[in-house]
Amino acid sequence: MEREVAWNHYSEEEKKKVFEFAEEYRKFISACKTERECVRTFVERAEAAGYLDIKKVIAEGIKLESGARVYADNNGKALAMFIVGKKPMEEGMRILGAHVDSPRMDLKQNPFYEDTGLAMLDTHYYGGVKKYQWVTLPLALHGVVAKKDGSVVEVNIGDKPGDPVFGVSDLLIHLAGEQMEKKAAKVIEGENLDLLIGSIPLAGEEKENAKDTVKENILGILKEEYEIEEEDFLSAEIEVVPAGEARDYGLDRSMIMGYGHDDRVCAYPSFEAMLAKNETPEYTSVCLLVDKEEIGSVGATGMQSRFFENMTAEVMAAAGQYTELALRRALQNSHVLSSDVSAAFDPNYPSVMDKKNAAYFGKGMVFNKYTGSRGKSGSNDASAEYVGKLRAVMDDGNVFYQTAELGKVDQGGGGTIAYILANYGMQVIDSGVAVLNMHAPWEIISKADLYEAYKGYVAFLAS
């Protein structure tokens, strides 16, 4: 079955909406390159839209009525937003779940060293990356340094006008004979993904007692500009990300190239779909944005934590609906779109795709009935009945959508947070936006698919 290209059906007015929505998204991913930056921006916008912090609700004993809007911030790295519906929550919720972490490099806890007069930062890559893609690129440092006195210093170097950038060097082609014979996974080793950050030695009287004078000079700059010491990096979270803004891609500007489409291209329209709801929904609407998906959804801010379950209990309690049994029913009776990206068909690499079951740019949001690898290992595999209901929802909402698998059966595969939510007995399916260059420093998406995902999420919340 051929799915239609959305661009062929847009009026000029609709096309204008597509480009306007995409431009706001482009600005968002240009500014928000870490999970902390995403959550902070979403919290600020949620509060401006009338959402109450669950901590305030609990502390002041606020009673939540139908239509109440509330959010819960999980350590600045994950976020849950609720709009209390007309029906009791135990009848189920409509949940949009996505993640806001992306593949990158992190600084190690003891990152500074000097070698042959060059100051370097030692890194540890995060998530599934092709390591060779991260060399010879302009890179930026985003994150926080937590000091012993309890203060937290925000670091953002490389993306502001006039900022310096950093990078990982590569071997010149003239001397790369042995390197070029290696397999791609070994061309660049993880321990060689170290950043070059300076080359000027320490000057003046301080130089006499200094051991690594270039490193000491860099530390002096950090002390002067940020009031942080080398030891403070023991309690720091600094992410190494591509420097620069996301850009329109293609002569027709139909696409966006940027860092972190996986999975902010799903998180952003999910958030916007919540803000678009002006009327009180029949079923409680939820937007759940989590951390750590790229490394297995582990930790206190990942989907495997009890955060979402606990916050649902808090909202139910504030609404006067909580019992342990009611909470279990609320979770089991919920419907979920596990909003994560899918692999777009790439004409440069057709051999890894089944063309009949691949996602294509411009054909709308993507539904993956199952992901996993090979024999559906690790897959949620949504029920036929749930897929049938969603087809009706999307058609009624005039949403362009397509179905896909993540490549040919024995080619590889991947996973999302879907199976974790399904552990509660929820009806869950993977859905999202097709991406080219997935997990590369610069990924590509279609503006039409982004907009259709937004429309699909709005329609789902209203279903």
C-alpha positions in Angstrom: 0.0 0.0 0.0 1.4 3.4 -1.0 0.9 6.2 1.5 0.4 9.6 0.1 2.9 12.5 0.4 1.5 15.2 2.7 3.0 18.0 0.7 0.8 17.2 -2.3 -2.3 17.9 -0.2 -1.4 21.1 1.6 -3.0 24.4 0.7 -0.8 27.5 0.8 -2.3 28.3 4.2 -1.5 24.8 5.5 2.0 24.9 4.1 2.5 28.2 6.0 1.5 26.5 9.2 3.9 23.7 8.6 6.8 26.0 8.1 5.9 28.2 11.1 5.7 25.2 13.4 9.0 23.9 12.1 10.7 27.2 12.6 9.7 27.3 16.3 11.0 23.7 16.6 14.2 24.6 14.9 14.8 27.4 17.4 14.0 25.0 20.2 16.5 22.3 19.3 19.1 24.9 18.6 18.9 26.2 22.1 18.1 23.0 24.0 20.9 20.5 23.5 20.7 18.7 26.8 17.9 17.0 28.7 18.3 19.7 31.4 17.9 22.5 28.9 14.8 20.9 27.4 13.1 20.3 30.7 13.9 23.8 32.0 12.4 25.3 28.8 9.3 23.1 29.0 8.8 23.9 32.7 9.0 27.7 32.0 6.5 27.4 29.2 4.2 25.1 31.2 4.0 27.5 34.1 3.3 30.4 31.7 0.4 28.3 30.4 -1.1 27.8 33.9 0.4 24.4 34.9 1.0 24.1 38.7 4.0 22.4 40.2 3.0 19.2 41.9 5.2 20.2 44.9 3.0 23.3 45.3 -0.1 21.3 45.0 1.1 18.9 47.7 2.4 21.6 50.0 -0.7 23.8 49.9 -3.2 21.0 49.8 -4.7 22.2 46.5 -7.7 20.2 45.3 -7.4 19.3 41.6 -10.7 19.5 39.7 -11.4 18.4 36.1 -9.4 20.6 33.8 -6.6 21.2 36.3 -3.1 21.4 34.8 -0.1 20.1 36.8 3.5 19.2 36.1 6.2 17.2 38.0 9.9 17.9 37.4 12.2 14.9 38.0 15.6 16.3 39.0 15.6 18.8 36.1 16.0 15.9 33.6 12.5 14.4 33.1 9.0 15.9 33.2 5.4 14.7 33.5 2.5 16.9 32.6 -1.2 16.2 33.4 -4.5 17.7 32.4 -7.1 16.1 34.7 -10.0 14.8 32.6 -13.7 14.6 33.1 -13.7 10.8 33.6 -12.2 9.3 36.8 -8.5 8.6 36.2 -8.9 4.9 37.0 -10.7 4.7 33.6 -7.3 5.3 32.0 -5.2 8.2 30.6 -4.1 9.2 27.2 -0.3 9.3 27.4 2.3 10.8 25.0 5.7 9.4 26.1 9.0 10.6 24.6 12.6 11.0 25.7 14.8 14.2 25.8 18.3 12.7 26.0 20.4 12.2 22.9 23.6 10.5 21.9 26.7 12.6 22.8 29.9 12.6 24.7 30.2 13.3 28.4 33.3 14.6 30.2 34.8 12.1 32.6 34.9 13.0 36.3 38.7 13.6 36.1 38.8 15.0 32.5 41.8 17.4 32.4 45.3 16.4 31.2 48.1 17.8 29.2 50.1 16.0 26.5 52.9 17.5 24.4 51.9 21.1 25.2 48.2 20.6 24.4 45.4 20.7 27.0 42.8 18.0 26.6 39.5 16.8 28.1 38.9 13.1 28.5 35.4 11.9 27.5 33.1 8.9 27.7 30.6 8.5 24.8 26.9 8.2 25.7 24.4 6.0 23.8 24.9 4.3 20.5 27.2 6.3 18.3 29.4 5.8 15.3 32.6 7.1 17.0 34.2 8.2 13.7 31.4 10.7 13.1 32.4 12.8 16.0 35.9 13.8 14.9 36.9 17.1 13.1 33.6 18.7 14.1 33.1 22.0 16.0 31.8 20.9 19.4 30.3 22.8 22.4 30.2 22.1 26.2 26.8 22.3 27.9 26.0 21.3 31.4 26.4 22.0 35.1 29.0 21.9 37.8 27.8 21.2 41.3 30.1 22.7 44.0 30.6 21.5 47.6 28.7 24.6 48.9 25.6 23.5 47.2 25.7 26.0 44.4 25.4 24.9 40.8 27.2 26.6 37.9 25.8 26.4 34.4 28.3 25.9 31.6 27.5 26.7 28.0 30.5 27.3 25.8 30.6 27.0 22.0 27.1 28.1 21.0 26.9 31.8 21.9 28.1 34.4 19.4 31.8 34.8 19.7 32.4 31.6 21.7 35.3 29.4 21.0 34.6 25.8 20.0 36.3 22.5 20.7 36.9 19.3 18.8 38.4 15.8 18.4 41.3 15.7 16.0 41.7 13.0 13.4 44.8 11.4 11.7 45.8 13.1 8.5 45.1 11.1 5.3 48.8 11.1 4.4 49.7 9.0 7.5 46.4 7.0 7.8 47.4 3.8 5.9 47.0 1.5 8.9 43.9 3.4 10.2 42.1 3.1 6.8 42.5 -0.7 7.0 40.5 -0.9 10.3 36.9 -1.8 10.6 34.6 1.3 11.1 34.0 0.4 14.7 37.8 0.6 15.4 38.8 3.5 13.2 38.3 5.8 16.2 38.5 4.2 19.7 36.3 5.4 22.5 39.4 6.4 24.6 40.6 8.6 21.7 37.5 10.8 21.6 39.3 13.5 23.7 38.8 17.2 23.2 41.5 19.7 22.4 40.8 22.8 24.5 44.0 24.9 24.6 47.7 25.4 23.8 48.9 28.5 25.5 51.2 27.9 28.6 50.7 29.7 31.9 52.5 33.0 32.0 54.2 35.0 34.7 55.3 34.0 38.2 52.7 31.3 38.6 54.5 29.3 35.8 57.5 28.6 38.1 55.6 26.0 40.3 53.2 24.7 37.7 53.7 21.2 36.3 51.3 21.2 33.2 51.4 24.9 32.3 48.9 24.7 29.4 46.4 22.8 31.5 47.0 25.2 34.4 46.3 28.1 32.1 43.0 26.6 31.1 42.0 26.0 34.7 42.9 29.6 35.4 40.4 30.7 32.7 37.7 28.5 34.2 38.4 29.9 37.7 38.2 33.5 36.4 35.1 33.1 34.3 33.1 30.4 36.2 34.7 30.3 39.7 35.2 26.6 39.4 38.2 24.4 40.4 39.5 21.2 38.8 38.1 19.3 41.8 34.6 20.6 41.1 34.5 18.4 38.0 34.1 15.4 40.3 30.5 16.6 40.7 29.8 17.9 37.2 27.7 16.8 34.3 29.2 18.4 31.2 27.9 17.1 27.8 29.9 17.5 24.6 27.5 18.3 21.7 27.7 19.7 18.2 28.2 23.4 18.1 25.9 25.6 16.0 22.2 26.0 15.2 19.9 23.6 13.5 19.5 24.6 9.8 16.9 24.4 7.1 17.9 21.6 4.8 17.4 21.5 1.0 16.8 24.2 -1.6 13.1 23.9 -0.9 13.7 24.2 2.9 11.5 21.2 3.4 13.8 19.6 6.0 15.7 20.4 9.1 19.3 19.3 9.9 20.1 19.5 13.6 21.5 17.8 16.6 19.1 15.8 18.9 16.1 15.1 16.6 16.2 11.7 18.4 14.1 12.2 20.3 13.3 15.9 20.7 11.5 15.8 17.3 8.8 13.8 19.2 9.1 15.5 22.6 8.5 18.9 21.2 5.2 18.2 19.3 4.1 16.1 22.3 4.5 19.1 24.6 2.9 21.4 22.0 -0.1 19.1 21.8 -0.7 19.4 25.5 -0.5 23.2 25.3 -3.0 23.1 22.4 -5.7 21.6 24.6 -8.0 24.4 25.7 -11.0 22.3 26.7 -11.1 19.7 29.5 -10.4 16.3 27.9 -12.7 13.3 28.6 -9.7 11.2 29.7 -6.7 12.7 31.6 -4.1 13.8 29.2 -0.4 13.2 30.0 2.9 14.2 28.4 5.8 12.2 29.8 9.3 13.2 28.8 12.1 11.0 30.2 15.8 10.8 30.4 18.3 7.9 29.8 16.4 6.1 27.0 19.6 6.0 24.9 21.3 3.8 27.6 18.4 1.6 28.6 16.0 3.9 30.4 17.8 3.3 33.7 18.4 5.5 36.7 16.2 7.8 38.7 15.2 9.9 35.7 14.8 7.0 33.2 11.5 5.3 32.4 12.3 2.3 34.5 12.1 4.4 37.6 8.9 4.7 39.7 8.7 8.5 38.9 5.7 8.4 36.6 3.8 5.9 38.8 4.5 8.0 41.9 3.4 11.2 40.2 0.2 9.6 38.9 -0.6 8.6 42.5 0.1 12.2 43.7 -2.3 13.7 41.0 -5.0 11.1 41.9 -4.6 11.9 45.6 -4.9 15.7 44.9 -8.0 15.0 42.8 -9.5 12.9 45.6 -9.4 9.8 43.5 -6.5 7.8 45.0 -6.6 4.3 46.2 -3.9 1.7 45.4 -6.4 -0.3 43.3 -7.6 2.9 41.5 -3.9 3.7 40.7 -3.4 0.2 39.3 -6.5 0.5 37.2 -5.5 4.0 35.9 -2.2 2.6 34.7 -3.6 -0.6 33.2 -6.5 1.2 31.4 -4.3 3.8 29.7 -3.5 4.2 26.1 0.0 5.3 25.0 1.8 6.6 22.0 5.5 5.8 22.8 6.8 8.7 20.7 10.2 7.9 19.3 11.9 8.3 16.0 11.9 5.8 13.2 14.5 5.2 10.4 13.7 7.0 7.2 14.4 5.2 3.9 17.7 6.4 2.5 18.3 6.0 -1.2 22.0 5.8 -0.5 21.5 2.7 1.5 18.5 0.8 0.1 19.8 -2.7 1.0 19.0 -2.5 4.7 15.4 -1.6 4.2 12.2 -3.4 3.1 10.7 -0.8 0.8 7.1 -2.0 1.4 7.6 -1.6 5.2 9.9 1.5 5.4 9.2 5.1 6.5 9.5 7.8 3.9 10.0 11.6 4.2 6.9 13.6 3.7 4.4 10.8 4.3 3.5 11.8 7.8 4.0 10.4 11.3 5.2 6.8 11.6 3.6 3.9 13.5 5.9 1.0 14.4 3.6 -1.9 15.6 6.8 -3.5 16.8 10.5 -2.6 17.0 13.0 -4.9 18.7 15.6 -6.8 16.7 15.5 -9.9 14.4 12.8 -12.1 15.9 11.1 -9.0 17.5 13.4 -9.4 20.5 12.7 -6.6 23.1 9.6 -5.5 21.2 6.3 -4.3 22.6 4.3 -5.4 19.6 1.0 -3.5 19.8 -2.3 -5.4 19.5 -4.2 -5.4 16.2 -7.2 -3.9 18.0 -5.2 -1.0 19.3 -3.8 -0.3 15.8 -7.3 -0.4 14.4 -8.5 2.2 16.9 -5.6 4.5 16.1 -6.2 4.2 12.4 -9.7 5.6 13.0 -8.4 8.4 15.2 -5.8 9.5 12.7 -8.3 9.3 9.8 -10.9 11.3 11.7 -8.2 13.9 12.5 -7.1 14.1 8.9 -3.6 13.1 9.9 -1.1 11.7 7.4 0.5 8.6 8.8 2.5 5.6 7.6 3.6 2.3 9.1 7.1 0.9 9.2 9.6 -1.5 10.6 13.2 -0.6 11.6 14.9 -2.1 8.6 15.0 -5.6 7.3 14.3 -8.5 9.7 17.9 -9.7 10.2 19.6 -6.4 9.7 19.5 -5.1 13.3 16.9 -3.2 15.2 16.3 -1.0 18.3 14.0 -0.3 21.2 12.1 2.4 22.9 10.3 3.0 26.3 7.2 1.3 24.9 7.8 -2.1 26.6 8.3 -0.5 30.0 4.9 1.3 29.9 3.4 -1.9 28.6 4.5 -3.7 31.8 1.5 -2.0 33.5 -0.8 -3.6 30.9 -1.3 -0.3 29.0 -2.1 -0.3 25.3 1.1 1.0 23.7 2.5 1.6 20.2 5.6 3.2 19.0 5.0 6.3 16.9 7.0 9.3 15.8 9.0 11.0 13.1 11.3 9.4 10.4 14.9 10.5 10.7 17.9 10.3 8.4 21.4 10.0 9.9 19.9 8.7 13.2 22.3 9.0 16.1 24.8 11.0 14.1 25.9 14.5 15.3 23.6 16.1 12.6 20.3 14.3 11.9 17.7 15.2 9.3 13.8 15.3 9.5 11.0 16.4 7.2 9.0 19.4 8.3 5.8 17.8 7.0 6.4 14.7 9.2 7.0 16.9 12.2 3.8 18.8 11.7 1.8 15.6 11.1 3.1 14.2 14.3 1.9 17.2 16.1 -1.6 16.8 14.5 -1.6 13.1 15.4 -0.7 13.8 19.0 -3.5 16.4 19.3 -6.0 13.9 17.8 -4.8 11.1 20.1 -5.3 13.2 23.2 -8.8 14.0 22.1 -9.7 10.4 21.4 
